[in-house]
Amino acid sequence: MLKWLWLSGLVVALDQISKLAVVKAMNLYESIPLIPYFNLTYVHNTGAAFSFLSDAGGWQRWLFAILAAAISIILIIWLAKLQKHETLLAASLALILGGAIGNLIDRIAYGYVIDFLDVYYQSWHWPAFNIADSAITLGVILMLLESVGVGKAIE
């Protein structure tokens, strides 16, 4: 099932291209309204999901990088061991892998992850995220659906 690595590669490419475009076109903390409830807002996240440990002093960069690398290796091994009929699980693992690698590239290159997707309602803002985070979230949702039997209905 390593044939699904194309999806991981696509996620990494879209993630990195979008981040480079944001860095080139925007200033840090700049926000551009696009549609109601959605802005492009350029921020740096030195932490993990929801900026967890973002103010920890720098050591978290390497902790999260090592975790992402280890998880990526585990996901590749898991993908390699899947049966041909496990397509939904393969897609979910490939999405998670692509997202993990996309954010890993940022952590190693910059020491932070570039986030720019800003969903909000009135004055409440969801923590900014990126394409890699979206792929990870979609992959986890698909994995949960597969675990409750939706994958069998699709196949």
Secondary structure as a PSIPRED ss2 file (coil, helix, strand):
# PSIPRED VFORMAT (PSIPRED V4.0)

   1 M C   1.000  0.000  0.000
   2 L H   0.000  1.000  0.000
   3 K H   0.000  1.000  0.000
   4 W H   0.000  1.000  0.000
   5 L H   0.000  1.000  0.000
   6 W H   0.000  1.000  0.000
   7 L H   0.000  1.000  0.000
   8 S H   0.000  1.000  0.000
   9 G H   0.000  1.000  0.000
  10 L H   0.000  1.000  0.000
  11 V H   0.000  1.000  0.000
  12 V H   0.000  1.000  0.000
  13 A H   0.000  1.000  0.000
  14 L H   0.000  1.000  0.000
  15 D H   0.000  1.000  0.000
  16 Q H   0.000  1.000  0.000
  17 I H   0.000  1.000  0.000
  18 S H   0.000  1.000  0.000
  19 K H   0.000  1.000  0.000
  20 L H   0.000  1.000  0.000
  21 A H   0.000  1.000  0.000
  22 V H   0.000  1.000  0.000
  23 V H   0.000  1.000  0.000
  24 K H   0.000  1.000  0.000
  25 A H   0.000  1.000  0.000
  26 M C   1.000  0.000  0.000
  27 N C   1.000  0.000  0.000
  28 L C   1.000  0.000  0.000
  29 Y C   1.000  0.000  0.000
  30 E C   1.000  0.000  0.000
  31 S E   0.000  0.000  1.000
  32 I E   0.000  0.000  1.000
  33 P E   0.000  0.000  1.000
  34 L E   0.000  0.000  1.000
  35 I E   0.000  0.000  1.000
  36 P C   1.000  0.000  0.000
  37 Y C   1.000  0.000  0.000
  38 F E   0.000  0.000  1.000
  39 N E   0.000  0.000  1.000
  40 L E   0.000  0.000  1.000
  41 T E   0.000  0.000  1.000
  42 Y E   0.000  0.000  1.000
  43 V E   0.000  0.000  1.000
  44 H E   0.000  0.000  1.000
  45 N E   0.000  0.000  1.000
  46 T C   1.000  0.000  0.000
  47 G C   1.000  0.000  0.000
  48 A C   1.000  0.000  0.000
  49 A H   0.000  1.000  0.000
  50 F H   0.000  1.000  0.000
  51 S H   0.000  1.000  0.000
  52 F C   1.000  0.000  0.000
  53 L C   1.000  0.000  0.000
  54 S C   1.000  0.000  0.000
  55 D C   1.000  0.000  0.000
  56 A C   1.000  0.000  0.000
  57 G C   1.000  0.000  0.000
  58 G C   1.000  0.000  0.000
  59 W H   0.000  1.000  0.000
  60 Q H   0.000  1.000  0.000
  61 R H   0.000  1.000  0.000
  62 W H   0.000  1.000  0.000
  63 L H   0.000  1.000  0.000
  64 F H   0.000  1.000  0.000
  65 A H   0.000  1.000  0.000
  66 I H   0.000  1.000  0.000
  67 L H   0.000  1.000  0.000
  68 A H   0.000  1.000  0.000
  69 A H   0.000  1.000  0.000
  70 A H   0.000  1.000  0.000
  71 I H   0.000  1.000  0.000
  72 S H   0.000  1.000  0.000
  73 I H   0.000  1.000  0.000
  74 I H   0.000  1.000  0.000
  75 L H   0.000  1.000  0.000
  76 I H   0.000  1.000  0.000
  77 I H   0.000  1.000  0.000
  78 W H   0.000  1.000  0.000
  79 L H   0.000  1.000  0.000
  80 A H   0.000  1.000  0.000
  81 K H   0.000  1.000  0.000
  82 L C   1.000  0.000  0.000
  83 Q C   1.000  0.000  0.000
  84 K C   1.000  0.000  0.000
  85 H C   1.000  0.000  0.000
  86 E C   1.000  0.000  0.000
  87 T H   0.000  1.000  0.000
  88 L H   0.000  1.000  0.000
  89 L H   0.000  1.000  0.000
  90 A H   0.000  1.000  0.000
  91 A H   0.000  1.000  0.000
  92 S H   0.000  1.000  0.000
  93 L H   0.000  1.000  0.000
  94 A H   0.000  1.000  0.000
  95 L H   0.000  1.000  0.000
  96 I H   0.000  1.000  0.000
  97 L H   0.000  1.000  0.000
  98 G H   0.000  1.000  0.000
  99 G H   0.000  1.000  0.000
 100 A H   0.000  1.000  0.000
 101 I H   0.000  1.000  0.000
 102 G H   0.000  1.000  0.000
 103 N H   0.000  1.000  0.000
 104 L H   0.000  1.000  0.000
 105 I H   0.000  1.000  0.000
 106 D H   0.000  1.000  0.000
 107 R H   0.000  1.000  0.000
 108 I H   0.000  1.000  0.000
 109 A H   0.000  1.000  0.000
 110 Y H   0.000  1.000  0.000
 111 G C   1.000  0.000  0.000
 112 Y C   1.000  0.000  0.000
 113 V E   0.000  0.000  1.000
 114 I E   0.000  0.000  1.000
 115 D E   0.000  0.000  1.000
 116 F E   0.000  0.000  1.000
 117 L E   0.000  0.000  1.000
 118 D E   0.000  0.000  1.000
 119 V E   0.000  0.000  1.000
 120 Y E   0.000  0.000  1.000
 121 Y E   0.000  0.000  1.000
 122 Q C   1.000  0.000  0.000
 123 S C   1.000  0.000  0.000
 124 W E   0.000  0.000  1.000
 125 H E   0.000  0.000  1.000
 126 W C   1.000  0.000  0.000
 127 P C   1.000  0.000  0.000
 128 A C   1.000  0.000  0.000
 129 F E   0.000  0.000  1.000
 130 N C   1.000  0.000  0.000
 131 I H   0.000  1.000  0.000
 132 A H   0.000  1.000  0.000
 133 D H   0.000  1.000  0.000
 134 S H   0.000  1.000  0.000
 135 A H   0.000  1.000  0.000
 136 I H   0.000  1.000  0.000
 137 T H   0.000  1.000  0.000
 138 L H   0.000  1.000  0.000
 139 G H   0.000  1.000  0.000
 140 V H   0.000  1.000  0.000
 141 I H   0.000  1.000  0.000
 142 L H   0.000  1.000  0.000
 143 M H   0.000  1.000  0.000
 144 L H   0.000  1.000  0.000
 145 L H   0.000  1.000  0.000
 146 E H   0.000  1.000  0.000
 147 S H   0.000  1.000  0.000
 148 V C   1.000  0.000  0.000
 149 G C   1.000  0.000  0.000
 150 V H   0.000  1.000  0.000
 151 G H   0.000  1.000  0.000
 152 K H   0.000  1.000  0.000
 153 A H   0.000  1.000  0.000
 154 I H   0.000  1.000  0.000
 155 E C   1.000  0.000  0.000
